[in-house]
Amino acid sequence: MGLRRSIKGRFHGHVSDVQNPSLNLDELTGRPVRVLDDVGPDRVDGSVEFKGATCSARSAESIGRGEGAVIESVDGLVSVIKKKEETP
């Protein structure tokens, strides 16, 4: 019974005194993603791949499938992305 109590918090999601969701989401900003489905201001069904997982995405600019992008912010379960800046 004592062991269950000590490890229960590790398996039941968010623990308020240990994790801060707003800080954890900030860690995603600037991270690269691969565009799987076209993303743009006129599209609501765009998607990207981040660390092997598919995520919904939106953008203020048009970004085509296969183009490089980075996460600008996170709005709930949707990644807000922008085109990856080319380095000279």
VOPAGU-2260 file (C-alpha; in pm, 1 decimal, decimal comma):
REM VOPAGU-2260
SITE   aa  ch    i         X         Y         Z
SITE  MET   A    0       0,0       0,0       0,0
SITE  GLY   A    1     282,1     243,2      82,0
SITE  LEU   A    2     458,8     180,5    -249,4
SITE  ARG   A    3     140,6     252,4    -444,5
SITE  ARG   A    4     104,3     591,9    -276,6
SITE  SER   A    5     464,8     690,2    -350,1
SITE  ILE   A    6     448,2     615,7    -725,5
SITE  LYS   A    7      81,3     697,5    -794,9
SITE  GLY   A    8     153,7    1060,8    -891,4
SITE  ARG   A    9     400,4     953,7   -1158,9
SITE  PHE   A   10     133,7     766,2   -1355,5
SITE  HIS   A   11    -171,5     990,4   -1323,5
SITE  GLY   A   12     -77,7    1292,7   -1533,5
SITE  HIS   A   13     -20,6    1649,2   -1421,6
SITE  VAL   A   14     103,9    1705,0   -1066,5
SITE  SER   A   15      48,5    2072,2    -983,0
SITE  ASP   A   16     334,2    2116,1    -736,4
SITE  VAL   A   17     586,4    1956,0    -974,9
SITE  GLN   A   18     488,8    2064,1   -1329,3
SITE  ASN   A   19     397,2    2399,5   -1475,8
SITE  PRO   A   20     216,3    2351,9   -1810,7
SITE  SER   A   21     276,7    2709,3   -1928,9
SITE  LEU   A   22     652,5    2671,5   -1883,8
SITE  ASN   A   23     654,2    2326,3   -2043,3
SITE  LEU   A   24     476,8    2460,5   -2354,9
SITE  ASP   A   25     729,7    2744,5   -2385,9
SITE  GLU   A   26     999,3    2481,9   -2437,3
SITE  LEU   A   27     838,0    2398,4   -2775,2
SITE  THR   A   28     883,7    2750,8   -2913,6
SITE  GLY   A   29    1142,6    2757,4   -3191,3
SITE  ARG   A   30    1152,7    2378,8   -3230,5
SITE  PRO   A   31    1151,0    2248,5   -3590,9
SITE  VAL   A   32     854,8    2057,3   -3735,8
SITE  ARG   A   33     783,8    1889,8   -4069,0
SITE  VAL   A   34     466,6    2001,0   -4247,2
SITE  LEU   A   35     253,0    1697,2   -4339,2
SITE  ASP   A   36     -55,5    1878,6   -4476,3
SITE  ASP   A   37     -60,0    2233,9   -4615,6
SITE  VAL   A   38     -99,6    2498,8   -4346,8
SITE  GLY   A   39    -221,8    2855,1   -4397,6
SITE  PRO   A   40    -465,9    3126,5   -4301,1
SITE  ASP   A   41    -739,2    2977,6   -4522,6
SITE  ARG   A   42    -690,9    2619,5   -4397,9
SITE  VAL   A   43    -814,7    2472,2   -4072,2
SITE  ASP   A   44    -693,8    2115,2   -4119,1
SITE  GLY   A   45    -315,1    2152,2   -4141,6
SITE  SER   A   46     -86,3    1912,8   -3961,1
SITE  VAL   A   47     280,0    1878,4   -3870,8
SITE  GLU   A   48     509,0    1609,8   -3735,8
SITE  PHE   A   49     697,0    1684,8   -3414,2
SITE  LYS   A   50     917,2    1416,7   -3257,8
SITE  GLY   A   51     732,1    1144,2   -3448,7
SITE  ALA   A   52     383,9    1258,2   -3343,5
SITE  THR   A   53     126,3    1421,3   -3570,9
SITE  CYS   A   54     -16,3    1749,7   -3441,8
SITE  SER   A   55    -276,2    1994,1   -3571,2
SITE  ALA   A   56    -127,9    2321,4   -3691,4
SITE  ARG   A   57    -218,2    2663,4   -3820,1
SITE  SER   A   58     -22,0    2957,2   -3957,0
SITE  ALA   A   59     -73,4    3317,3   -4065,5
SITE  GLU   A   60     124,7    3236,4   -4382,8
SITE  SER   A   61      92,0    2957,4   -4637,5
SITE  ILE   A   62     333,9    2671,0   -4578,9
SITE  GLY   A   63     329,3    2373,2   -4815,1
SITE  ARG   A   64     365,4    2004,7   -4744,2
SITE  GLY   A   65     728,2    1905,7   -4690,1
SITE  GLU   A   66     848,7    2258,4   -4612,4
SITE  GLY   A   67    1042,4    2332,6   -4297,7
SITE  ALA   A   68     874,3    2525,5   -4019,9
SITE  VAL   A   69     919,8    2607,0   -3652,5
SITE  ILE   A   70     673,1    2628,4   -3366,1
SITE  GLU   A   71     587,2    2990,4   -3287,7
SITE  SER   A   72     346,0    2914,4   -3002,3
SITE  VAL   A   73      94,5    2657,6   -2882,1
SITE  ASP   A   74    -279,3    2725,9   -2856,5
SITE  GLY   A   75    -440,3    2436,7   -2671,5
SITE  LEU   A   76    -372,8    2129,4   -2885,7
SITE  VAL   A   77    -283,6    2330,2   -3197,6
SITE  SER   A   78      72,0    2432,6   -3286,1
SITE  VAL   A   79      99,7    2780,2   -3435,5
SITE  ILE   A   80     388,6    2763,5   -3682,3
SITE  LYS   A   81     588,9    2988,3   -3914,0
SITE  LYS   A   82     823,9    2917,5   -4203,2
SITE  LYS   A   83    1173,9    2819,0   -4106,6
SITE  GLU   A   84    1413,7    3103,4   -4177,6
SITE  GLU   A   85    1681,2    3013,9   -4427,6
SITE  THR   A   86    2037,4    3056,4   -4306,7
SITE  PRO   A   87    2274,5    3213,1   -4560,6
